[in-house]
Amino acid sequence: MSFVDTIRQWDRGVAHADKRDWAAALEVFLDIQEKNSKILFNIGCLYLINQELDAAEKAFDNSISKDEHLAVAFFQRGTMFYKKQKFEESLNDFQKAFKLLRGNQLIDYKLLGLRFKLYACEILHNVALTQAQLDQWKKAQESLLTALSLKTESKHEHVDQALQSILKHKLFALVEMQPGILFRPRKHYVDELENKDYMGKAKVIASIIPQDEFSGFAPLQPRAEDIPVQPKMPEVIRALEGEPHSVLYEFIPETENELAVLPGNIVFVLQKDADNWASVIFNGKRGLVPYTFLEPVEITLSSKQGQGGSVNDAIPAPPVGQPPVRPQRREGSTDFSKDMNTAMKGTKDEEIQSCVVKVHFRYTLAICIIPGTAYSIVLQKIGKKLNLPIQHVTLSYTEKDSGQRVTINEMEMENVWKNVQNGRLVLWCDVSWTQQSQGTEQSVATRDFKRVVALHSYAALQPEDLAFHRGDVITLLSKVNDEWFEGKYEDKVGIFPASFVEHIGNNDPL
């Protein structure tokens, strides 16, 4: 089976799964001859939905054999073993899935075609459940305490409830993937499956010459002198705003509010002040010009039609005499930009009101910020106010409708400003996030990190990789080996080649 046929059947199987036709989707996936680890994972998930546990176990085994780094496959096989009440095998698979996270709080499989995020706290939730089934209550309690430190979202409240159940030596529900979440083929591969007509439709072109026997793409056309020449009508100069005036003398501006003009220029007066200064527009630019340097003109179509004079007759003679002096600006005069806005819009802009943002940290502080400010600017102001590095600061807010705590980022900032009430907004600040490495926890906020700068862009080839662009500054967390580093960039933690970066400063980065 060719690669194109595989993509076509893969897309057809996912379409059946979207309609919850599990049987048809499974039949299509099983018919694919060359199955990769993602397709085998889909087959295992469909068997798991149908409660065919033995067939699901075989499919997940084949998927893992083709990609032993696919953590979500270990997670699903652990779920399957739990349903078969093979708790030791289930515990091993959940622990393997957690190990493949490499200390990260989650793996987002969206780039690989799976709309699913595998969270470390959810894996440890299932680890604790299998340990409780094996009567290892103390280890289950330790696993849940670690899961609490790795919580990233408010939807993980089930971890707190599970800890309460463990303390009472009671079991709790297993965290499972929702049915129908499958690996999908890349979108640009699916788009290429459609046939494209690059030639288009043929067009029949006929000649307007009666005796033309030419057949082809370019028939004969009449000569240019056979076509009567229409006299060109004079163009009409129109102004959308203001009255047209002709400039009599050259004016050189001395301030940024004034506009440079030359004799013969046509400007449009928007407003004339009592101090002989005029607000004008010229070539799309607005500024102030002395009104004594201008002369009103009339530009109409009727004045140009029916005149047989030469072009030189329409050019006015140069002005005679000395130009008038520059008028003096009055003390305390209004700003030019406000005058222009009043003349152009006819209304006065409303004064921008600041919002009082209350930030809860170890102590509470208040800061005034204009609503609609970008997240990066808000983060810089709060970090400067708290004297904290912004790369270690995490902001969150309570959503007005759901009442849940939501972490703030650039995309979420627009919703944050919708929660402003009576000119006030409440945020929470957190700077202590932890990372688990070889069974021990260490506070990242208190470690002395080195920083490196990216010499080349690096695209994430595996879920545990860290993607970045050339020139990005990355915080180093650890040294994996001589060729790989582990680092953090934009709240993402992962590994990357050491040869792609260069340390900042004179010391060795690690």
Disulfide bonds with the S-S distance in Angstrom:
none
